[in-house]
Amino acid sequence: MSAARRAAPGALGPLTPLALEDAPELAALELLEHALHVAGLALLARHAHLRDPDAPPWIARTGPRSAEAAASAYFERAHHLAVVLRRYRAAVAAEAAEIAAAGHLRGNADF
């Protein structure tokens, strides 16, 4: 299994100016991942029963069933998108690290 497939959220560490210098698209990917997370939190706040589908019946189901179905669909699709974003972010970071290492090696060859 490749490193990109094993990448977990946050496994690449925090963004730094140097990382963004080598791969500026990492900033956009970070924003997308964060937006997915925040949107999921908002949906869970609105549809608390989605946190626990086996919740007792006195847990209020707020909003129309169509909104509930849309929220459920969001979580399924957001999960798949998050996996793709993590894989892409890992691939971009790995490529940037290779480019930086190659540049570092070239820089040392000058001496």
Phi and psi in degrees as GROMACS dihedral restraints (atoms count N, CA, C in turn):
[ dihedral_restraints ]
;  ai    aj    ak    al  type     phi  dphi    fc
    3     4     5     6     1   -74.8    20    10
    4     5     6     7     1   163.2    20    10
    6     7     8     9     1   -62.2    20    10
    7     8     9    10     1   -34.1    20    10
    9    10    11    12     1   -64.1    20    10
   10    11    12    13     1   -36.8    20    10
   12    13    14    15     1   -72.7    20    10
   13    14    15    16     1   -27.7    20    10
   15    16    17    18     1   -87.5    20    10
   16    17    18    19     1    -7.0    20    10
   18    19    20    21     1   -62.5    20    10
   19    20    21    22     1   130.8    20    10
   21    22    23    24     1  -106.5    20    10
   22    23    24    25     1   161.0    20    10
   24    25    26    27     1   -56.8    20    10
   25    26    27    28     1   132.8    20    10
   27    28    29    30     1    80.0    20    10
   28    29    30    31     1    -2.8    20    10
   30    31    32    33     1   -65.1    20    10
   31    32    33    34     1   -21.8    20    10
   33    34    35    36     1   -88.4    20    10
   34    35    36    37     1    -3.7    20    10
   36    37    38    39     1    83.7    20    10
   37    38    39    40     1   175.5    20    10
   39    40    41    42     1   -71.3    20    10
   40    41    42    43     1   154.5    20    10
   42    43    44    45     1   -70.8    20    10
   43    44    45    46     1   143.4    20    10
   45    46    47    48     1  -131.0    20    10
   46    47    48    49     1   159.7    20    10
   48    49    50    51     1   -57.1    20    10
   49    50    51    52     1   -36.9    20    10
   51    52    53    54     1   -66.9    20    10
   52    53    54    55     1   -39.8    20    10
   54    55    56    57     1   -64.1    20    10
   55    56    57    58     1   -40.7    20    10
   57    58    59    60     1   -71.1    20    10
   58    59    60    61     1   -28.4    20    10
   60    61    62    63     1   -62.9    20    10
   61    62    63    64     1   -39.8    20    10
   63    64    65    66     1   -82.7    20    10
   64    65    66    67     1   -25.7    20    10
   66    67    68    69     1  -151.8    20    10
   67    68    69    70     1    79.1    20    10
   69    70    71    72     1   -62.0    20    10
   70    71    72    73     1   -23.8    20    10
   72    73    74    75     1   -64.9    20    10
   73    74    75    76     1   -15.9    20    10
   75    76    77    78     1   -61.3    20    10
   76    77    78    79     1   -31.0    20    10
   78    79    80    81     1   -64.9    20    10
   79    80    81    82     1   -44.5    20    10
   81    82    83    84     1   -64.9    20    10
   82    83    84    85     1   -39.9    20    10
   84    85    86    87     1   -64.8    20    10
   85    86    87    88     1   -39.7    20    10
   87    88    89    90     1   -61.7    20    10
   88    89    90    91     1   -43.1    20    10
   90    91    92    93     1   -62.7    20    10
   91    92    93    94     1   -43.6    20    10
   93    94    95    96     1   -61.8    20    10
   94    95    96    97     1   -44.5    20    10
   96    97    98    99     1   -62.3    20    10
   97    98    99   100     1   -41.8    20    10
   99   100   101   102     1   -67.1    20    10
  100   101   102   103     1   -40.9    20    10
  102   103   104   105     1   -62.2    20    10
  103   104   105   106     1   -41.1    20    10
  105   106   107   108     1   -60.6    20    10
  106   107   108   109     1   -43.0    20    10
  108   109   110   111     1   -64.1    20    10
  109   110   111   112     1   -47.4    20    10
  111   112   113   114     1   -65.6    20    10
  112   113   114   115     1   -41.2    20    10
  114   115   116   117     1   -62.3    20    10
  115   116   117   118     1   -39.6    20    10
  117   118   119   120     1   -63.3    20    10
  118   119   120   121     1   -41.2    20    10
  120   121   122   123     1   -61.9    20    10
  121   122   123   124     1   -41.7    20    10
  123   124   125   126     1   -64.2    20    10
  124   125   126   127     1   -41.5    20    10
  126   127   128   129     1   -65.9    20    10
  127   128   129   130     1   -38.6    20    10
  129   130   131   132     1   -67.2    20    10
  130   131   132   133     1   -32.9    20    10
  132   133   134   135     1   -67.0    20    10
  133   134   135   136     1   -39.1    20    10
  135   136   137   138     1   -76.9    20    10
  136   137   138   139     1   -37.7    20    10
  138   139   140   141     1  -118.7    20    10
  139   140   141   142     1    70.7    20    10
  141   142   143   144     1   -57.0    20    10
  142   143   144   145     1   -31.8    20    10
  144   145   146   147     1   -65.7    20    10
  145   146   147   148     1   -18.5    20    10
  147   148   149   150     1   -69.7    20    10
  148   149   150   151     1   -20.6    20    10
  150   151   152   153     1   -67.3    20    10
  151   152   153   154     1   -29.7    20    10
  153   154   155   156     1  -145.6    20    10
  154   155   156   157     1    95.2    20    10
  156   157   158   159     1   -61.9    20    10
  157   158   159   160     1   -20.3    20    10
  159   160   161   162     1   -95.7    20    10
  160   161   162   163     1    18.6    20    10
  162   163   164   165     1   -62.2    20    10
  163   164   165   166     1   149.7    20    10
  165   166   167   168     1   -61.4    20    10
  166   167   168   169     1   156.5    20    10
  168   169   170   171     1   -63.5    20    10
  169   170   171   172     1   -18.9    20    10
  171   172   173   174     1   -76.0    20    10
  172   173   174   175     1    -9.5    20    10
  174   175   176   177     1   -71.3    20    10
  175   176   177   178     1   119.1    20    10
  177   178   179   180     1   -67.2    20    10
  178   179   180   181     1   134.7    20    10
  180   181   182   183     1   -97.3    20    10
  181   182   183   184     1   109.9    20    10
  183   184   185   186     1   -95.9    20    10
  184   185   186   187     1   147.2    20    10
  186   187   188   189     1    84.4    20    10
  187   188   189   190     1   164.7    20    10
  189   190   191   192     1   -71.1    20    10
  190   191   192   193     1   158.6    20    10
  192   193   194   195     1   -59.1    20    10
  193   194   195   196     1   -32.0    20    10
  195   196   197   198     1   -64.8    20    10
  196   197   198   199     1   -36.6    20    10
  198   199   200   201     1   -67.6    20    10
  199   200   201   202     1   -38.8    20    10
  201   202   203   204     1   -63.4    20    10
  202   203   204   205     1   -43.6    20    10
  204   205   206   207     1   -64.3    20    10
  205   206   207   208     1   -41.0    20    10
  207   208   209   210     1   -64.6    20    10
  208   209   210   211     1   -40.1    20    10
  210   211   212   213     1   -64.1    20    10
  211   212   213   214     1   -42.4    20    10
  213   214   215   216     1   -62.5    20    10
  214   215   216   217     1   -43.1    20    10
  216   217   218   219     1   -63.5    20    10
  217   218   219   220     1   -37.4    20    10
  219   220   221   222     1   -57.4    20    10
  220   221   222   223     1   -48.0    20    10
  222   223   224   225     1   -62.9    20    10
  223   224   225   226     1   -38.2    20    10
  225   226   227   228     1   -65.3    20    10
  226   227   228   229     1   -47.1    20    10
  228   229   230   231     1   -71.2    20    10
  229   230   231   232     1   -37.6    20    10
  231   232   233   234     1   -63.6    20    10
  232   233   234   235     1   -37.3    20    10
  234   235   236   237     1   -61.2    20    10
  235   236   237   238     1   -47.2    20    10
  237   238   239   240     1   -64.4    20    10
  238   239   240   241     1   -40.8    20    10
  240   241   242   243     1   -64.9    20    10
  241   242   243   244     1   -40.2    20    10
  243   244   245   246     1   -61.8    20    10
  244   245   246   247     1   -39.5    20    10
  246   247   248   249     1   -62.7    20    10
  247   248   249   250     1   -45.6    20    10
  249   250   251   252     1   -62.9    20    10
  250   251   252   253     1   -43.1    20    10
  252   253   254   255     1   -62.9    20    10
  253   254   255   256     1   -42.0    20    10
  255   256   257   258     1   -63.5    20    10
  256   257   258   259     1   -41.7    20    10
  258   259   260   261     1   -64.2    20    10
  259   260   261   262     1   -44.1    20    10
  261   262   263   264     1   -65.4    20    10
  262   263   264   265     1   -43.5    20    10
  264   265   266   267     1   -61.0    20    10
  265   266   267   268     1   -41.6    20    10
  267   268   269   270     1   -64.5    20    10
  268   269   270   271     1   -40.8    20    10
  270   271   272   273     1   -65.9    20    10
  271   272   273   274     1   -43.0    20    10
  273   274   275   276     1   -64.1    20    10
  274   275   276   277     1   -44.1    20    10
  276   277   278   279     1   -64.4    20    10
  277   278   279   280     1   -40.0    20    10
  279   280   281   282     1   -65.5    20    10
  280   281   282   283     1   -42.7    20    10
  282   283   284   285     1   -64.2    20    10
  283   284   285   286     1   -41.3    20    10
  285   286   287   288     1   -63.7    20    10
  286   287   288   289     1   -38.7    20    10
  288   289   290   291     1   -65.3    20    10
  289   290   291   292     1   -38.9    20    10
  291   292   293   294     1   -64.9    20    10
  292   293   294   295     1   -42.3    20    10
  294   295   296   297     1   -64.6    20    10
  295   296   297   298     1   -43.1    20    10
  297   298   299   300     1   -64.4    20    10
  298   299   300   301     1   -41.1    20    10
  300   301   302   303     1   -65.7    20    10
  301   302   303   304     1   -41.2    20    10
  303   304   305   306     1   -64.2    20    10
  304   305   306   307     1   -39.5    20    10
  306   307   308   309     1   -65.8    20    10
  307   308   309   310     1   -37.9    20    10
  309   310   311   312     1   -65.9    20    10
  310   311   312   313     1   -41.8    20    10
  312   313   314   315     1   -65.8    20    10
  313   314   315   316     1   -40.3    20    10
  315   316   317   318     1   -63.8    20    10
  316   317   318   319     1   -38.5    20    10
  318   319   320   321     1   -63.5    20    10
  319   320   321   322     1   -37.6    20    10
  321   322   323   324     1   -73.1    20    10
  322   323   324   325     1   -26.5    20    10
  324   325   326   327     1   -70.4    20    10
  325   326   327   328     1   -20.3    20    10
  327   328   329   330     1   -71.5    20    10
  328   329   330   331     1   -18.4    20    10
